[in-house]
Amino acid sequence: MDLSRLSELKKKWSMAVEFGSAFDYHIAHVWLPVRDELFDAQVLDEEIKEIDKEAIKKAIKENSDRPYQRDHEELTRWWWHLEKIASGEYPAELLPEYLREIYLKAIGGDF
């Protein structure tokens, strides 16, 4: 993946989390494929990890919705299951290690 595309995807993922688009029933399905593309390209740097951590916290704080017509996504793609994360139903063992502790603390109310 070229650096220009990587920068664009990081910016889009960051915006989707920051502005809540990743958590909204009606528009999440437009934004979450950005995280798919990063995952499929096997790109995971500290910047993406920090955005992911914020996504977990915000999903819980904002009580994330299930994305419109996307309940068929694999559980290993946690970003498609933010509503399960928000409710505490998501299996912690399926989250990447860098997100597990944050998830477990956040569902306990410790943000």
N, C-alpha and C positions, 0 to 999 in steps of 0.2 A: 504494500500500500504506500503510495507516495505521501510525502509530508504534508502537502497541501490538502489532500483528501482527509488525512488523519486529523489535521487541525480543524477542518470543517466539521467532522464527526464529533470531535471532542466538544466543540463549541455548541453544536446542536444538542448533544446529550446534557451538557451543563444547563442550557436554557430550558430544556424539557423538565429537568428537576427543579431548577430555581423558580420557574414561573408556574409550576404545578401541572403542566401539560401531560406529564408522564402518569399522573394520578387520576385523570379525568376520563370517565366512561366514554364520552363522545369523541375525544381526540387522542387518547393515549395510543390507539392503534396506528396513528400516523407517526408518532414520535418514537415508539419503542423499537421499531426496526433499525433505528440508528444504533442502539445498543447491540442488536443482533449483528450488524455489520462489523462492529468493533470486536465482538466475540468471535465471529467467523474468521476474521483476519488475525486472530490470536494476538490482539493488541491489548496489553494490560500493564500500564505504567502507573506511577504514583498519582498522576493527575486523574486518571480514570478511577482508580481506587477511591480517591477522595470524593469524587462525584457519586460513585456507587454508595459510599457510606452515607452521604447526605440523602440519597434516594431512599435508603432504608429508614432513616430517621423521619424524613418528611412523609413517607407513606404511612407510618404509624401515627404521626401527629395529625395528619390531614385525613386519616381514615380513607385511604385510597379505594377507588372503585375498580371493579373488574373491567378490563378493556372490552369494548364492543366486539362481540362475536370472535373472541380470541381464546376461548377456554380450551382449545386443542393444543396449545403450546406445551412443550416439554417442561416438567418441573425444574429441570436443571437450568433452564433459562429463567432465573428468579425474577427478572424485571417484568416478565409477563404475568407474574402472580403477586403483584404488590398488594392486592386486596387480601390475599392470604397472609402476607407479611403483616399488614395492618391489623388483622384480627388475631395474630399469633398462631394461626393454623399451619403456617409454612414449616416443613421439617427443617430444623436448624442444620442438620447434618448435610443437607443438599446445598447449603450456601458455601461459597468459597470461604476459606479460613479467615481471610481478612474482614469478612462481614459477620461472622457468627457471633462474636462477643458483643458487637454493637447491637445486633438484632436481639439477643437475649436480654441485654440491659434495657434496650428501648421498650420491649414489650412489657418489661417490669416497671416502666415509667422513669427510668434513669437515662435521660438524653444527654 
